[in-house]
Amino acid sequence: MTMAQARKYPIGIQTFSEIRERNYLYIDKTQYLVDFIDKGYKYVFLSRPRRFGKSLFASMIHAYYEGRKDLFEGLAMGEYEKDWVKHPVLHFDMSAAKHMDKDMLERYLADMLTDQEAVFGYKSEKQDPNIRLKDLVVTANRLTGRKVVLIIDEYDAPLLDVVHEELNLVALRRAMQNFYSPIKSLDPYLEFVFLTGITKFAQLSIFSELNNLFNISMYDKYSAICGISSEELHTQMLPDVERLAEHLHLSMDETFERLKRKYDGYHFSKNSEDVYNPFSLIKALASGDIGDYWFDSGTPTYIIKLLQKYNVGLRDLTGQDAGVSDFDVSPENMTTALPLLYQSGYLTIKHYEPMIDLYTLGYPNEEVRTGMVRSLAANYLTPAEGTNSSFVIKFVKAVIADDMEQALTLMRAYLAGVSYRLSNKTERDVQTIFYLVFSLIGSFIKVEEESAHGRADVVITLPSVVYVMELKFDGSADAALRQIDEKGYLIPYTADGKRLVKVGVNYSSEERTITEWRIEG
């Protein structure tokens, strides 16, 4: 496939009918709806991160139940369905109901109900959104003679930005609970109900009376229901990767490796398929450049507030061991940042140990890790971005020139100019700052910190040399060097044939910067 033969990519398009009618690339997910129908599922709930294809899947369901046979030609559903019975579909998209107070939210619900009522040729005189929803379902069933399909997309959108605001959260939660309250009693009139969201408010108060929701979010067989699986990338999207490789002047193997490192790594169940971020992957294929598109599309306010509330550091987010009840719970029950970071896609399942029913969580990929570094750096480091960038460039040049003395001299001056937004009194705060600085540098140099032999503060790997660095807080550079030796931090790198250099660094809380260091090797 040459550059001129590029396929059309649905950047920002979440409407199934538009994608199919205008011949955009579509990765067939209709087999999952076939599975729902075969198994008789009636109330289905799906949680996935933002920009992961939930709305497109909901739109596909909408088109199917409207009997749009023409849109499913060549897809799994097109092969399966023979009758194409048309049902009335009520589709509520809550994604626009962000940053609203209770009164605004109720007006938004009223406006959506008015639009849906108009489809069936009437206008309710009732005021309460829950009563209007009940009447709408009953009326649609009566007028068409068919049971109603109810789709509620991004059901939790009005709540996420106020998840840390007790008063606003309670008021908005009650408004949403009131709106959704008739659903269970409407069972005789409903054919199928599908709800999507990021979080699991659905498991607690919002749908407290709707206890027959089937939450498919962590089932192996639905792990790739949204996103792009590794298999889909290597088969259905092979021509697109060939085109990208040609554009980047890379081999296919190199291109697949870069895409995997940047966008792969999402796992949503115990034995999940490898899932790529669809938003970033499609943007990369469309632009011909492998960039950080998911974070650049906006880091939600609630994530930044979450990091601040729980004083989250980068080192707190890697290699977390947890039971499912620790990370897949309602935000209302959170005692740490873990649940919302997992449900929002900033952490994912990296390993599952069945013998003890334990999950290990971590960053999905390089794109998310880099984005988290930037988000945390903005909260910990006060210099302007240009100052950060200037320091990073000078530091990298010094390291590449094998001048660690100059590099650490630069770091001492830089850290002296950094004021902390946190306490600035604990070793943990200093370690976070230190780690953030090196993570920013990680855009240029490979930075690692963990191995089977322990957890060195920083490992910088260059073509001919490996620096293993340990930081002490109000201690000594000698003590830092002894720890490198005693913990065997150099051992994992002895077989590489590179020169190994130990760097012991001490940070003084009184002077608020590094004050001494020793370099050996």
VEXDREN-2710 file (C-alpha; in Angstrom, 1 decimal):
% VEXDREN-2710
k/r/px/py/pz
1/MET/0.0/0.0/0.0
2/THR/1.5/3.3/-1.0
3/MET/1.0/6.7/0.6
4/ALA/-1.6/7.7/-2.0
5/GLN/-3.6/4.6/-1.1
6/ALA/-4.0/5.4/2.6
7/ARG/-7.3/4.5/4.2
8/LYS/-9.6/7.0/5.8
9/TYR/-9.2/7.1/9.6
10/PRO/-12.1/8.1/11.8
11/ILE/-10.3/10.8/13.9
12/GLY/-12.8/12.0/16.5
13/ILE/-15.7/10.2/14.8
14/GLN/-17.8/8.0/17.2
15/THR/-20.9/7.5/15.1
16/PHE/-21.1/4.0/13.6
17/SER/-23.3/5.0/10.7
18/GLU/-21.0/7.8/9.5
19/ILE/-17.9/5.5/9.7
20/ARG/-19.6/2.9/7.6
21/GLU/-21.4/5.2/5.1
22/ARG/-18.2/7.2/4.5
23/ASN/-15.9/4.2/4.3
24/TYR/-13.7/5.0/7.3
25/LEU/-11.5/2.2/8.7
26/TYR/-13.6/0.1/11.1
27/ILE/-12.3/-2.7/13.2
28/ASP/-15.2/-5.2/13.5
29/LYS/-16.5/-5.5/17.1
30/THR/-20.0/-6.6/16.2
31/GLN/-19.2/-10.2/17.2
32/TYR/-19.5/-9.1/20.8
33/LEU/-23.1/-7.9/20.3
34/VAL/-23.8/-11.3/18.6
35/ASP/-22.5/-12.9/21.8
36/PHE/-24.8/-10.8/24.0
37/ILE/-27.8/-11.8/21.9
38/ASP/-26.9/-15.5/21.8
39/LYS/-26.5/-15.6/25.6
40/GLY/-29.6/-13.6/26.2
41/TYR/-27.9/-10.7/28.1
42/LYS/-30.4/-7.9/28.7
43/TYR/-28.7/-5.5/31.1
44/VAL/-25.0/-4.9/30.3
45/PHE/-22.5/-2.5/31.8
46/LEU/-19.0/-1.8/30.3
47/SER/-16.3/0.3/32.0
48/ARG/-13.3/1.5/29.9
49/PRO/-11.0/4.5/29.9
50/ARG/-11.8/7.7/28.0
51/ARG/-11.3/7.7/24.2
52/PHE/-11.3/3.9/24.1
53/GLY/-14.3/3.3/21.8
54/LYS/-17.1/3.0/24.2
55/SER/-19.3/5.5/22.4
56/LEU/-18.6/3.9/19.0
57/PHE/-19.7/0.5/20.4
58/ALA/-22.8/2.1/21.8
59/SER/-23.5/3.7/18.4
60/MET/-23.1/0.3/16.7
61/ILE/-25.7/-1.2/19.1
62/HIS/-28.0/1.7/18.3
63/ALA/-27.7/1.1/14.5
64/TYR/-28.3/-2.7/14.9
65/TYR/-31.5/-2.3/16.9
66/GLU/-32.8/0.3/14.4
67/GLY/-32.5/-2.4/11.8
68/ARG/-29.7/-0.7/9.7
69/LYS/-28.8/-3.9/7.8
70/ASP/-26.9/-1.9/5.2
71/LEU/-24.3/-0.8/7.7
72/PHE/-23.4/-4.3/8.7
73/GLU/-22.5/-5.8/5.4
74/GLY/-19.3/-7.8/5.6
75/LEU/-19.3/-7.7/9.4
76/ALA/-19.9/-10.5/11.9
77/MET/-23.4/-9.2/12.7
78/GLY/-24.2/-9.1/9.0
79/GLU/-23.5/-12.8/8.7
80/TYR/-25.4/-13.6/11.9
81/GLU/-28.6/-11.6/11.7
82/LYS/-31.4/-12.7/9.3
83/ASP/-34.5/-10.9/10.5
84/TRP/-33.4/-7.3/11.3
85/VAL/-36.3/-6.4/13.5
86/LYS/-36.5/-2.6/14.2
87/HIS/-36.9/-1.5/17.8
88/PRO/-37.3/2.0/19.3
89/VAL/-34.0/3.1/20.6
90/LEU/-33.5/5.7/23.4
91/HIS/-29.9/6.9/23.4
92/PHE/-28.7/9.2/26.2
93/ASP/-25.1/10.6/25.8
94/MET/-24.0/12.0/29.1
95/SER/-20.5/13.0/28.0
96/ALA/-21.6/16.6/27.5
97/ALA/-22.9/16.9/31.1
98/LYS/-19.6/17.8/32.6
99/HIS/-18.8/20.8/34.8
100/MET/-22.5/21.2/35.7
101/ASP/-24.2/21.9/39.0
102/LYS/-27.4/20.1/39.9
103/ASP/-29.7/22.7/38.3
104/MET/-27.7/22.7/35.0
105/LEU/-27.7/18.9/35.0
106/GLU/-31.5/18.7/35.4
107/ARG/-32.0/21.1/32.6
108/TYR/-29.6/19.0/30.4
109/LEU/-31.6/15.9/31.2
110/ALA/-34.9/17.7/30.4
111/ASP/-33.5/18.8/27.1
112/MET/-32.4/15.3/26.1
113/LEU/-35.8/13.9/27.1
114/THR/-37.5/16.6/25.0
115/ASP/-35.5/15.6/21.9
116/GLN/-36.3/11.9/22.5
117/GLU/-40.0/12.6/23.0
118/ALA/-40.1/14.6/19.8
119/VAL/-39.1/11.4/17.9
120/PHE/-42.4/9.8/19.0
121/GLY/-44.4/12.9/18.4
122/TYR/-45.3/14.2/21.8
123/LYS/-44.2/16.6/24.6
124/SER/-44.5/15.6/28.2
125/GLU/-46.1/18.0/30.7
126/LYS/-44.3/16.3/33.6
127/GLN/-41.4/18.0/35.3
128/ASP/-39.5/15.2/37.0
129/PRO/-36.9/13.5/34.7
130/ASN/-37.5/10.1/36.1
131/ILE/-41.2/10.2/35.5
132/ARG/-40.6/11.5/32.0
133/LEU/-38.1/8.7/31.3
134/LYS/-40.7/6.1/32.5
135/ASP/-43.4/7.6/30.3
136/LEU/-41.1/7.8/27.3
137/VAL/-40.2/4.1/27.5
138/VAL/-43.9/3.1/27.9
139/THR/-45.0/5.4/25.1
140/ALA/-42.3/4.3/22.7
141/ASN/-43.3/0.7/23.4
142/ARG/-47.0/1.4/22.9
143/LEU/-46.6/3.4/19.7
144/THR/-44.3/0.9/17.9
145/GLY/-45.4/-2.4/19.4
146/ARG/-41.8/-3.3/20.0
147/LYS/-39.8/-3.4/23.2
148/VAL/-37.4/-0.4/23.8
149/VAL/-33.6/-0.4/23.7
150/LEU/-32.1/1.9/26.2
151/ILE/-28.5/3.1/25.8
152/ILE/-26.8/5.4/28.4
153/ASP/-23.3/6.3/27.3
154/GLU/-20.7/7.8/29.7
155/TYR/-23.3/7.6/32.5
156/ASP/-20.8/8.9/35.1
157/ALA/-19.5/11.9/33.2
158/PRO/-21.4/14.4/35.4
159/LEU/-19.8/13.0/38.5
160/LEU/-16.2/12.6/37.7
161/ASP/-15.1/16.2/38.0
162/VAL/-16.7/16.5/41.5
163/VAL/-15.6/13.1/42.8
164/HIS/-13.6/14.8/45.5
165/GLU/-16.2/17.5/46.3
166/GLU/-18.5/16.0/48.9
167/LEU/-21.4/18.4/48.7
168/ASN/-21.5/18.6/44.9
169/LEU/-21.0/14.9/44.5
170/VAL/-23.9/14.1/46.7
171/ALA/-26.2/16.5/45.0
172/LEU/-25.3/15.3/41.5
173/ARG/-25.4/11.7/42.5
174/ARG/-28.9/12.1/43.8
175/ALA/-30.0/13.7/40.6
176/MET/-28.5/10.9/38.5
177/GLN/-29.9/8.2/40.8
178/ASN/-33.3/9.8/40.5
179/PHE/-33.1/9.8/36.7
180/TYR/-32.1/6.2/36.4
181/SER/-34.4/4.9/39.1
182/PRO/-37.3/3.8/36.8
183/ILE/-35.1/1.4/34.7
184/LYS/-35.7/-1.7/36.8
185/SER/-39.4/-1.3/37.0
186/LEU/-39.5/-0.9/33.2
187/ASP/-38.3/-4.4/32.6
188/PRO/-41.5/-5.6/30.7
189/TYR/-41.0/-2.8/28.2
190/LEU/-37.3/-3.2/27.6
191/GLU/-35.5/-5.3/25.0
192/PHE/-31.9/-4.4/25.9
193/VAL/-30.1/-2.0/28.1
194/PHE/-26.5/-1.0/27.6
195/LEU/-24.5/1.4/29.9
196/THR/-21.0/2.6/29.6
197/GLY/-18.7/4.6/31.9
198/ILE/-15.3/5.0/33.2
199/THR/-15.9/4.3/36.9
200/LYS/-18.0/1.9/38.9
201/PHE/-20.5/4.2/40.5
202/ALA/-22.9/1.7/39.0
203/GLN/-21.9/-0.9/41.6
204/LEU/-22.9/1.4/44.5
205/SER/-25.4/4.2/44.7
206/ILE/-26.3/5.3/41.2
207/PHE/-27.9/2.1/40.2
208/SER/-28.5/0.7/43.7
209/GLU/-31.9/-0.6/42.7
210/LEU/-30.8/-1.9/39.3
211/ASN/-29.0/-5.0/40.8
212/ASN/-29.3/-7.1/37.6
213/LEU/-26.6/-5.2/35.7
214/PHE/-24.1/-7.6/34.1
215/ASN/-20.7/-5.9/34.5
216/ILE/-18.6/-7.4/31.7
217/SER/-15.6/-5.1/32.3
218/MET/-13.2/-7.7/33.7
219/TYR/-14.2/-10.8/31.8
220/ASP/-11.4/-12.3/29.6
221/LYS/-13.7/-12.9/26.6
222/TYR/-14.6/-9.1/26.5
223/SER/-11.1/-7.8/27.2
224/ALA/-10.8/-6.5/23.6
225/ILE/-14.3/-5.3/23.2
226/CYS/-12.9/-1.8/22.9
227/GLY/-9.5/-0.7/21.8
228/ILE/-7.4/-2.5/19.2
229/SER/-6.1/-6.0/20.1
230/SER/-2.6/-7.1/19.1
231/GLU/-4.2/-9.7/16.7
232/GLU/-6.4/-7.0/15.0
233/LEU/-3.3/-4.8/14.5
234/HIS/-1.4/-7.6/12.9
235/THR/-4.2/-8.7/10.7
236/GLN/-6.9/-6.2/9.9
237/MET/-4.5/-3.2/10.2
238/LEU/-1.5/-4.8/8.6
239/PRO/-1.7/-2.5/5.4
240/ASP/-1.8/0.5/7.7
241/VAL/1.3/-0.5/9.6
242/GLU/3.1/-1.2/6.3
243/ARG/2.2/2.3/5.2
244/LEU/3.5/3.8/8.5
245/ALA/6.7/1.8/8.3
246/GLU/7.3/3.1/4.7
247/HIS/6.7/6.6/5.9
248/LEU/9.1/6.3/8.9
249/HIS/11.7/4.4/6.8
250/LEU/11.6/1.5/9.3
251/SER/11.2/-2.2/8.9
252/MET/7.9/-3.8/9.8
253/ASP/9.4/-5.4/12.9
254/GLU/10.8/-2.0/14.1
255/THR/7.4/-0.3/13.5
256/PHE/5.5/-3.0/15.4
257/GLU/7.9/-2.7/18.2
258/ARG/7.6/1.1/18.4
259/LEU/3.8/0.9/18.3
260/LYS/3.8/-1.8/21.0
261/ARG/6.1/0.2/23.3
262/LYS/4.1/3.4/22.9
263/TYR/0.4/2.3/22.8
264/ASP/0.1/-1.4/23.8
265/GLY/0.0/-2.9/27.3
266/TYR/-3.6/-2.5/28.4
267/HIS/-5.1/-5.5/30.2
268/PHE/-8.6/-5.5/31.5
269/SER/-8.9/-9.0/33.0
270/LYS/-6.9/-11.9/34.5
271/ASN/-6.0/-13.3/31.1
272/SER/-6.6/-10.3/28.9
273/GLU/-5.7/-9.9/25.3
274/ASP/-3.0/-7.3/24.6
275/VAL/-5.0/-4.1/23.9
276/TYR/-3.7/-0.9/22.2
277/ASN/-5.0/2.5/22.9
278/PRO/-7.3/3.0/19.8
279/PHE/-7.2/6.8/19.9
280/SER/-3.4/7.1/19.9
281/LEU/-2.9/4.2/17.4
282/ILE/-5.3/5.7/14.8
283/LYS/-3.8/9.2/15.2
284/ALA/-0.3/7.7/14.7
285/LEU/-1.4/5.9/11.5
286/ALA/-3.2/8.9/10.2
287/SER/-0.4/11.4/10.9
288/GLY/2.5/9.1/10.1
289/ASP/4.1/9.9/13.4
290/ILE/4.3/8.0/16.7
291/GLY/3.5/10.6/19.3
292/ASP/1.8/11.1/22.7
293/TYR/-1.8/11.7/21.5
294/TRP/-3.9/10.4/24.4
295/PHE/-2.3/12.7/27.0
296/ASP/-2.2/15.6/24.5
297/SER/-5.9/15.3/24.1
298/GLY/-6.3/16.5/27.7
299/THR/-5.6/15.1/31.1
300/PRO/-8.9/15.2/33.0
301/THR/-9.1/17.6/35.9
302/TYR/-10.2/14.8/38.3
303/ILE/-6.9/12.9/37.7
304/ILE/-4.8/15.9/38.7
305/LYS/-6.9/16.5/41.8
306/LEU/-6.6/12.8/42.6
307/LEU/-2.8/12.9/42.4
308/GLN/-2.8/15.9/44.7
309/LYS/-5.3/14.6/47.2
310/TYR/-3.5/11.3/47.7
311/ASN/0.1/12.8/47.4
312/VAL/0.8/10.3/44.6
313/GLY/4.4/9.9/43.5
314/LEU/5.6/8.2/40.3
315/ARG/7.3/5.4/42.3
316/ASP/4.0/4.7/44.0
317/LEU/2.4/3.7/40.7
318/THR/4.7/0.9/39.4
319/GLY/4.5/-2.6/40.5
320/GLN/1.5/-2.2/42.8
321/ASP/0.2/-5.5/44.1
322/ALA/-3.5/-5.5/44.9
323/GLY/-6.6/-7.6/45.2
324/VAL/-9.4/-6.8/42.8
325/SER/-11.4/-5.2/45.7
326/ASP/-8.5/-2.7/46.1
327/PHE/-8.5/-1.3/42.5
328/ASP/-11.9/-2.2/41.0
329/VAL/-14.2/-0.4/43.4
330/SER/-16.5/2.6/43.4
331/PRO/-14.8/6.0/43.7
332/GLU/-17.1/6.6/46.7
333/ASN/-15.2/3.8/48.6
334/MET/-11.7/4.9/47.6
335/THR/-9.1/5.3/50.2
336/THR/-6.2/5.6/47.7
337/ALA/-5.8/6.8/44.1
338/LEU/-5.5/3.2/42.8
339/PRO/-9.1/2.5/41.7
340/LEU/-9.7/5.7/39.7
341/LEU/-6.2/5.5/38.1
342/TYR/-6.9/1.9/37.0
343/GLN/-10.5/2.6/35.8
344/SER/-9.3/5.7/33.9
345/GLY/-6.5/3.8/32.1
346/TYR/-3.5/5.3/33.8
347/LEU/-2.7/2.0/35.4
348/THR/-3.5/-1.5/34.1
349/ILE/-3.1/-5.1/35.0
350/LYS/0.4/-6.2/34.3
351/HIS/0.3/-9.7/35.9
352/TYR/-2.2/-11.9/37.7
353/GLU/-1.2/-14.6/40.2
354/PRO/-4.0/-17.1/40.5
355/MET/-2.6/-19.0/43.5
356/ILE/-3.1/-16.0/45.7
357/ASP/-5.6/-14.1/43.6
358/LEU/-3.3/-11.1/43.4
359/TYR/-2.9/-8.5/40.6
360/THR/0.1/-6.4/39.8
361/LEU/-0.7/-3.0/38.4
362/GLY/1.6/-0.6/36.4
363/TYR/1.7/1.8/33.5
364/PRO/0.3/0.3/30.3
365/ASN/3.0/1.8/28.1
366/GLU/5.5/4.5/27.4
367/GLU/2.9/7.1/26.4
368/VAL/1.1/6.9/29.7
369/ARG/4.3/6.8/31.7
370/THR/5.5/10.0/30.0
371/GLY/2.2/11.7/30.4
372/MET/2.1/10.9/34.1
373/VAL/5.6/12.3/34.5
374/ARG/4.5/15.6/32.9
375/SER/1.4/15.8/35.0
376/LEU/3.3/15.2/38.2
377/ALA/6.1/17.5/37.3
378/ALA/3.7/20.4/36.9
379/ASN/2.6/19.8/40.5
380/TYR/6.0/19.3/42.1
381/LEU/8.4/21.5/40.1
382/THR/7.7/25.2/39.9
383/PRO/10.1/26.4/37.2
384/ALA/8.5/27.2/33.9
385/GLU/8.5/24.5/31.3
386/GLY/11.3/26.2/29.4
387/THR/13.5/26.1/32.5
388/ASN/12.9/22.4/32.9
389/SER/13.7/21.8/29.2
390/SER/16.9/23.9/29.3
391/PHE/18.1/21.9/32.3
392/VAL/17.3/18.6/30.7
393/ILE/19.2/19.4/27.5
394/LYS/22.3/20.6/29.4
395/PHE/22.2/17.6/31.7
396/VAL/21.9/15.1/28.9
397/LYS/24.8/16.7/27.0
398/ALA/27.0/16.4/30.1
399/VAL/26.1/12.8/30.6
400/ILE/26.6/11.9/26.9
401/ALA/30.0/13.6/27.2
402/ASP/30.7/11.3/30.1
403/ASP/31.0/14.3/32.4
404/MET/29.0/13.2/35.4
405/GLU/30.6/15.9/37.6
406/GLN/29.2/18.6/35.3
407/ALA/25.9/16.9/35.2
408/LEU/25.5/16.8/39.0
409/THR/26.7/20.4/39.3
410/LEU/23.9/21.4/36.9
411/MET/21.5/19.3/39.0
412/ARG/22.6/21.0/42.2
413/ALA/21.8/24.4/40.8
414/TYR/18.5/23.2/39.3
415/LEU/17.3/21.6/42.5
416/ALA/18.2/24.7/44.5
417/GLY/15.8/26.7/42.4
418/VAL/12.9/24.3/42.8
419/SER/10.4/25.0/45.6
420/TYR/8.1/22.2/46.6
421/ARG/4.4/22.4/46.5
422/LEU/4.3/19.7/49.2
423/SER/5.9/19.6/52.6
424/ASN/9.6/19.7/51.6
425/LYS/10.4/18.0/54.9
426/THR/10.4/14.3/54.2
427/GLU/12.7/11.9/52.3
428/ARG/9.8/10.6/50.3
429/ASP/9.2/14.1/48.9
430/VAL/12.8/14.5/47.9
431/GLN/12.9/11.0/46.3
432/THR/9.8/12.0/44.3
433/ILE/11.4/15.2/43.0
434/PHE/14.6/13.3/42.2
435/TYR/12.7/10.6/40.4
436/LEU/10.7/13.2/38.5
437/VAL/13.7/15.0/37.2
438/PHE/15.3/11.8/35.9
439/SER/11.9/10.8/34.4
440/LEU/11.9/14.0/32.5
441/ILE/15.4/13.2/31.3
442/GLY/14.0/9.8/30.3
443/SER/12.6/11.3/27.2
444/PHE/16.3/11.4/26.0
445/ILE/18.0/8.7/28.0
446/LYS/16.7/5.3/29.1
447/VAL/16.0/5.5/32.8
448/GLU/15.3/2.4/34.9
449/GLU/15.0/1.9/38.6
450/GLU/14.0/-1.7/39.3
451/SER/15.7/-5.1/38.9
452/ALA/15.6/-8.5/40.5
453/HIS/18.4/-7.4/42.7
454/GLY/16.7/-4.4/44.2
455/ARG/15.5/-0.9/43.5
456/ALA/18.2/1.6/42.6
457/ASP/17.1/5.2/42.6
458/VAL/18.2/5.7/39.0
459/VAL/19.9/3.7/36.3
460/ILE/21.0/5.5/33.2
461/THR/21.9/3.2/30.3
462/LEU/24.1/4.6/27.5
463/PRO/25.7/2.8/24.5
464/SER/29.0/2.3/26.3
465/VAL/28.4/3.0/30.0
466/VAL/25.8/2.3/32.7
467/TYR/25.4/4.7/35.6
468/VAL/23.8/3.4/38.8
469/MET/22.8/6.2/41.1
470/GLU/21.6/6.1/44.7
471/LEU/20.3/9.1/46.7
472/LYS/20.6/9.6/50.4
473/PHE/18.6/12.1/52.4
474/ASP/20.7/13.9/55.1
475/GLY/23.2/11.1/54.9
476/SER/26.4/10.7/52.9
477/ALA/27.6/9.9/49.4
478/ASP/29.7/7.1/50.9
479/ALA/26.6/5.5/52.4
480/ALA/24.9/5.7/49.0
481/LEU/27.8/3.9/47.4
482/ARG/27.8/1.2/50.1
483/GLN/24.1/0.5/49.4
484/ILE/24.8/0.1/45.7
485/ASP/27.4/-2.6/46.6
486/GLU/25.4/-4.3/49.3
487/LYS/22.2/-4.5/47.3
488/GLY/24.0/-5.7/44.2
489/TYR/22.5/-3.0/42.0
490/LEU/25.3/-3.4/39.4
491/ILE/24.8/-7.1/39.0
492/PRO/22.1/-7.0/36.3
493/TYR/24.4/-5.0/34.0
494/THR/27.6/-6.9/34.4
495/ALA/27.0/-9.1/31.3
496/ASP/26.4/-6.1/29.0
497/GLY/30.1/-5.5/28.4
498/LYS/29.7/-1.8/29.3
499/ARG/31.7/0.3/31.8
500/LEU/29.8/0.4/35.1
501/VAL/29.8/3.6/37.1
502/LYS/28.5/4.0/40.7
503/VAL/27.2/7.4/41.7
504/GLY/26.4/8.2/45.4
505/VAL/24.5/11.4/46.0
506/ASN/23.5/13.1/49.2
507/TYR/20.6/15.6/49.6
508/SER/20.6/18.2/52.4
509/SER/17.2/19.2/53.7
510/GLU/18.8/22.3/55.2
511/GLU/20.3/23.5/51.9
512/ARG/17.4/22.1/49.8
513/THR/19.6/20.6/47.1
514/ILE/22.3/17.9/46.6
515/THR/25.4/18.8/48.5
516/GLU/27.9/16.0/47.9
517/TRP/28.5/13.1/45.5
518/ARG/31.0/10.4/44.8
519/ILE/31.6/8.8/41.4
520/GLU/33.4/5.5/41.1
521/GLY/34.0/3.4/38.0
END
